[in-house]
Amino acid sequence: MARRSLPFLKDLLSRSSPSRITTRSVTYMHRPGDGTPRPVTLIPGDGIGPMVTGAVEQVMEAMHAPVYFEKFEVHGNMKSVPQEVLESIRKNQVCLKGGLITPMGGGVSSLNVQLRKELDLYASLVNCFNLPGLTTRHNNVDIVVIRENTEGEYSGLEHEVIPGVVESLKVITKFCSERIAKYAFEYAYLNNRKTVTAVHKANIMKLADGLFLESCREVATNYPGIKYNEIIVDNCCMQLVSKPEQFDVMVTPNLYGNLIANTAAGIAGGTGVMPGGVMLEPSTLCLSKVLQQEMLVVNKY
């Protein structure tokens, strides 16, 4: 999916060279008190990450936005995220991050998971929608996938019971399930979304996913103006690739959300062009791609 979006990104960047960008007229209108530039932690990352984050830097420069970047070189083959990077994110409250590759097999843990745990980045949000000029199989796609980001199958609780037998634990808690459900419904309410769909496998994982569904149902009663649906994850995948326009906001446990978000992004044009971010309660953001532009600039006006 990333390879598919690469030519599109290159085409966007080639339409305006850096020299032309710096001479464009000002499009960002300052308000009183906005003159102090805001620091943002920048992690270009691996793969197409530097290209994507570089495009955001160009956009910010063209807009004359009061933002400057504190850039750090972090890569997926490192043993851990440097402490100064974590301190910068905590201080700035906003981070623009490209993708970090996680090596297969043992020896190196995922830095993405480490960031989520260290900063309690509990909500992952990916907005998948059709972009003008990017031809896709489906039209009218506008899906927001909100994924619980700290527990589930990605809890990191694995051990070898005896040689040749590995046990991996899935952890679901009422606290985290209610927290992600509240985030999803509040997002839907504030963004005039009509439906929230909980994705689950409670027909098999009756206790774990059953607790997740129970939490979603309880939260849904506080939002009578938003329609609440439930769908089993395998049926959801089939419906997503055949009729994606039926979905609005989707709330999921960790693993399901990872798969659903990437599938939805591929339907809408590829992971490289879909904005997303992960959120910490109450306000810290680790944002990816152009979603940062909306959060820092557009929402202020």
C-alpha positions in Angstrom: 0.0 0.0 0.0 2.9 2.3 0.8 4.4 1.7 -2.7 1.1 2.6 -4.3 0.9 5.9 -2.6 4.6 6.8 -3.3 4.1 8.1 -6.8 1.2 10.2 -5.6 3.3 11.8 -2.9 6.2 12.4 -5.3 3.8 14.1 -7.7 2.5 16.4 -5.0 6.0 17.4 -3.9 7.2 18.0 -7.4 4.5 20.5 -8.2 6.1 23.1 -5.9 9.8 23.3 -5.3 11.2 24.6 -1.9 12.3 27.9 -3.5 8.8 28.6 -4.7 7.2 27.7 -1.4 9.3 30.2 0.5 8.2 33.1 -1.8 4.5 32.3 -1.7 2.1 34.9 -0.1 1.2 34.4 3.5 -1.9 32.2 4.0 -1.7 31.9 7.8 -3.4 34.8 9.6 -2.0 35.5 13.0 -4.2 36.3 16.0 -3.1 38.4 19.0 -0.9 36.1 21.1 -0.1 33.7 18.3 3.3 35.2 17.6 5.3 32.8 19.8 6.3 29.8 17.7 5.2 26.4 19.0 7.7 23.6 19.3 6.8 20.2 17.8 8.8 17.0 18.2 9.7 15.6 14.8 10.6 11.9 14.2 11.0 11.3 10.4 11.3 7.6 11.0 11.9 4.9 8.3 10.7 4.1 4.8 8.6 6.8 3.3 8.4 8.5 6.7 11.0 11.3 5.9 9.2 12.1 2.6 5.8 12.4 4.4 7.1 14.4 7.3 9.1 16.5 4.9 5.9 17.4 3.0 4.3 18.6 6.2 7.4 20.8 6.9 6.9 22.4 3.5 3.2 23.0 4.2 3.9 24.6 7.5 6.6 26.8 5.9 4.2 27.8 3.1 1.5 28.7 5.6 4.0 30.7 7.8 2.5 28.8 10.7 4.1 29.7 14.1 5.6 26.2 14.5 9.2 24.9 14.6 10.4 21.4 14.8 12.7 19.6 17.2 14.0 16.8 15.0 15.3 13.5 16.3 16.7 10.5 14.4 14.9 7.5 15.7 14.8 4.2 13.7 13.1 0.9 14.2 16.3 -1.1 14.6 17.3 0.8 17.8 16.9 -1.0 21.1 14.8 1.8 22.7 13.5 5.3 22.2 16.1 7.8 23.5 15.1 9.4 26.7 15.6 12.9 25.3 13.0 12.1 22.6 10.4 11.1 25.3 11.2 14.2 27.3 10.7 16.4 24.1 7.3 14.8 23.4 6.2 15.3 27.0 7.4 18.9 26.9 5.9 19.9 23.5 2.7 17.9 23.8 2.7 17.3 20.1 4.9 15.0 18.0 4.9 14.5 14.2 6.1 10.9 13.6 6.9 8.9 10.5 6.7 5.1 10.4 9.1 3.1 12.4 9.9 -0.3 11.0 9.8 -3.2 13.5 12.3 -6.0 12.6 10.8 -9.5 12.4 11.7 -12.1 15.1 13.3 -11.7 18.4 16.0 -9.4 19.7 14.5 -6.0 19.0 11.1 -4.9 20.4 8.8 -2.5 18.6 9.6 1.2 19.3 6.0 2.0 18.3 4.7 -0.1 21.2 7.3 1.4 23.5 6.2 4.9 22.7 2.5 4.0 23.3 3.3 2.5 26.7 5.8 5.2 27.9 3.4 8.0 27.0 0.1 6.1 27.6 -1.0 6.8 24.0 -4.3 5.0 24.5 -6.2 6.0 21.3 -5.1 5.4 17.8 -7.1 7.3 15.2 -6.9 6.8 11.4 -9.2 8.8 9.0 -9.6 7.0 5.7 -11.3 9.0 2.9 -11.2 9.5 -0.8 -8.7 12.1 -2.0 -9.3 14.3 -5.1 -7.1 13.1 -8.0 -6.4 9.7 -6.5 -8.5 7.1 -8.3 -9.7 4.2 -6.2 -12.1 1.3 -6.6 -14.7 2.7 -4.1 -16.2 6.2 -3.8 -17.7 8.0 -0.8 -15.3 6.4 1.6 -15.0 8.4 4.9 -14.2 6.1 7.7 -12.6 6.9 11.1 -11.0 3.9 12.8 -10.5 4.4 16.6 -8.4 1.7 18.1 -7.5 0.9 21.8 -3.7 1.2 21.7 -2.3 -0.1 25.0 -3.6 -3.6 25.7 -5.2 -6.5 24.0 -2.9 -8.9 22.0 -0.2 -6.2 22.0 0.2 -6.2 25.8 3.7 -7.8 25.3 2.9 -10.6 27.8 4.5 -13.7 26.1 6.5 -16.5 27.5 7.7 -20.0 26.5 5.9 -22.5 28.8 8.1 -25.4 27.7 10.4 -25.7 24.7 8.2 -25.5 21.6 5.1 -24.1 23.4 4.6 -20.3 23.6 1.8 -18.6 25.6 0.7 -15.1 24.6 -1.8 -13.3 26.8 -4.6 -11.0 25.7 -5.5 -8.4 28.3 -8.8 -6.5 28.2 -9.8 -4.2 31.0 -13.1 -2.3 31.7 -11.2 0.9 32.3 -9.4 0.9 29.0 -12.5 -0.3 27.1 -14.7 2.4 28.6 -12.0 5.0 27.9 -11.7 4.2 24.2 -15.5 3.9 23.8 -15.9 7.4 25.4 -13.2 8.8 23.0 -15.0 7.3 20.0 -18.4 8.6 20.9 -17.1 12.0 21.9 -15.2 12.2 18.6 -18.4 11.3 16.7 -20.4 13.9 18.7 -17.9 16.7 18.1 -17.4 15.9 14.4 -21.1 15.5 13.5 -20.7 11.8 12.9 -23.9 9.7 12.9 -22.8 6.1 13.7 -20.3 4.3 15.9 -19.6 0.6 15.2 -17.9 -1.6 17.7 -15.8 -4.4 16.1 -15.4 -7.6 18.1 -15.0 -11.4 18.2 -17.2 -11.9 21.3 -18.8 -15.0 19.7 -15.5 -16.8 20.4 -13.7 -14.6 23.0 -16.7 -14.4 25.2 -15.1 -12.9 28.3 -12.4 -10.6 26.8 -14.3 -9.2 23.8 -17.5 -9.6 25.8 -16.1 -7.1 28.3 -15.2 -4.7 25.5 -18.7 -4.9 24.1 -20.3 -4.4 27.5 -18.3 -1.2 28.0 -19.2 0.1 24.6 -22.9 -0.5 25.2 -22.8 1.3 28.5 -21.1 4.3 27.0 -23.5 4.3 24.0 -26.4 5.0 26.4 -25.0 8.4 27.1 -25.1 9.4 23.4 -28.7 8.8 22.3 -28.2 11.0 19.2 -25.5 8.6 17.8 -26.5 5.3 16.3 -24.6 2.3 17.8 -23.8 -0.9 15.9 -21.8 -4.0 16.6 -20.1 -6.2 14.0 -17.9 -9.4 14.2 -14.4 -8.7 13.0 -14.4 -11.3 10.1 -17.7 -10.0 8.8 -16.4 -6.5 9.2 -13.5 -7.3 6.9 -15.8 -8.7 4.2 -18.1 -5.7 4.4 -15.2 -3.3 4.4 -13.8 -4.4 1.1 -17.2 -4.8 -0.6 -19.2 -1.8 0.7 -16.9 0.5 2.8 -19.2 3.5 2.4 -21.6 2.0 5.0 -19.1 2.6 7.9 -18.7 5.9 9.8 -16.8 5.7 13.1 -15.4 2.3 14.1 -14.1 1.5 17.6 -12.0 -1.6 18.1 -9.6 -3.4 20.4 -5.9 -3.3 19.6 -5.2 -6.0 17.1 -8.5 -5.7 15.2 -8.0 -2.0 14.8 -4.5 -2.5 13.4 -5.9 -4.7 10.7 -9.1 -2.8 10.0 -7.3 0.6 9.8 -4.7 -0.6 7.3 -7.4 -2.3 5.2 -9.6 0.8 5.2 -6.5 2.9 4.3 -5.7 0.7 1.3 -9.3 1.0 0.1 -9.1 4.8 0.2 -5.6 5.1 -1.5 -2.9 3.7 0.8 -1.4 4.1 4.2 1.0 6.7 3.0 -1.7 9.3 2.3 -4.1 8.7 5.1 -3.8 11.0 8.2 -3.8 9.5 11.6 -2.6 10.0 15.2 -2.4 8.6 18.7 -3.8 10.4 21.7 -2.9 10.7 25.4 -5.4 11.8 28.0 -6.1 14.6 28.3 -4.1 16.5 25.6 -0.8 15.0 24.5 -0.8 14.0 20.8 1.6 12.0 18.7 0.4 12.9 15.3 1.3 11.5 11.9 1.2 13.2 8.5 -1.1 16.1 7.7 -3.5 15.5 10.6 -1.0 17.8 12.5 -1.8 20.7 10.2 -5.5 20.4 11.2 -4.8 20.0 14.9 -2.3 22.9 15.2 -3.8 25.4 12.7 -7.2 24.8 11.3 -9.0 23.9 14.6 -7.9 27.2 16.1 -10.1 29.2 13.7 
